[in-house]
């Protein structure tokens, strides 16, 4: 049940007009957060905003293309002007390959558009939001990632490549952000039923979908600081025992686990 535990804080959620982003925004609003809603379609953002306001939350809906730096700068400016400094950034906006084909059969422009939304989009948001978090020495970032970041997937090369790059981006930021007490996490919701997954042939026969409400609860817990000890790490909400991860956070950091690393072929591997 909502507790109002995030009252007084501000979140910015991209892709907030539908799917997981919409539900995350509403879940954060139910906990008292003011929510900045960013997306490409004014009508869907407005519908999300109405639901957030029903929970007593302040909010603002801003139409923006996350791949365009100027558009993102203006969106962040409006959110901070109307709601205040951003405490939580949720990089949720994403796209996937429109068809299941090997790379040499892909449409060049469509392939790159997927990478731009999934990687350049989060970069643009991070570039605009992090300076304020660093200056204030507080803030959290949740990147919506995917298990595709961790394994080869020849049918969705743009999506898998962009998600792996996003995970690496977080890894590259982790040490410098820790110096300023800013936390970054990559969280995969698992296979959940959304408009995006509905268009992916590999999921057409899926019988057991992951839970969108559970992903919302995980994001709310991230905003509360439950996973701060896992800073810079990958969390799979659809598979992980989260209590176990939190309990073993020190061990995970010491082993440099839950990050992208080259696997050594043996003790004499010079890259090991």
Secondary structure, DSSP 8 states (H G I E B T S, - for coil): ----TTTT-EEEEESTTSHHHHHHHHHHHHTT-EEEEEES-HHHHHHHHHHHHHTT--EEEEE--TT-HHHHHHHHHHHHHHH-S-SEEEE------SS---GGGS-HHHHHHHHIIIIIHHHHHHHHHHHHHHHHT--EEEEEE-GGGGS--TT-HHHHHHHHHHHHHHHHHHHHHHTTT-EEEEEE--SB--HHHHT-GGGTT--S-B-HHHHHHHHHHHHHTTTGGGTT-EEETTT--HHHHHHTHHHHHHTT-SS-----SSTT-TT-
